[in-house]
Amino acid sequence: MTSDKQTEANRLNAQHSTGPRSDEGKARSSRNALKTGIDSESLILPGEDPAELEALRAEYYALHQPVTPEERDTVDAAVVAVWLMRRFRRMEAQLTQHEIDTTEKLDTANPLGHIFSQASGKFLRLQTRMNAAERSFHRNSDRLAILKSRRVPAEPVVEPQPDPPSPDPEPADPPSPLASRPPAPEMASSPKTPPVPESPAPGPRPPAPL
């Protein structure tokens, strides 16, 4: 529910919108159905501002973002209920003032009690209408919450992932510290023993002397 200050702010903001501003344009707009399907001709009474109803509708549509016809109808019903509750509050104030102005021998010390005792039936009938509008608002608010909970969640958008970076080549093994040393000088070899000549194979022995 919005406060009276918020209602007045919405009305002032609606006056700065791109909607009709001339008396002729406002009259034509009040006879047209709103975009949501709400029949403004049946809702706008003398003294009421069509731009205020449009601002109220825009507030609830921005809040709930209906996505199906059933959700939009439920939001529209909630908007109508709020609109009627605001109207009935103004009617209560006007009825009170009317009874004060028209009651003969008004008890000026207790004017509200006096007029209620004289016109309690009128106030009770008005309160019945106010209670019905409030129940309608809460019923449609609960219904809208159920409808929104049944929305099919949108499939997540899978963005292509970049290719993973190629692994860095493995570093070469560091050179062995032995490889960097100069080759060791060759040791002087000991003198080799000359080979022993082979003796010739023995031939046949000569015959012994007689």
HUNOR-V959703 format. One record per helix or strand. SS is the DSSP state (H for helix, E for strand). FROM is the first residue (numbers start at 1). TO is the last residue. If there is no record, write none. Layout:
ss,from,to
SS,FROM,TO
SS,FROM,TO
This chain:
ss,from,to
H,4,15
H,23,30
E,33,33
E,39,39
H,40,43
H,50,64
H,69,102
H,108,118
H,120,149
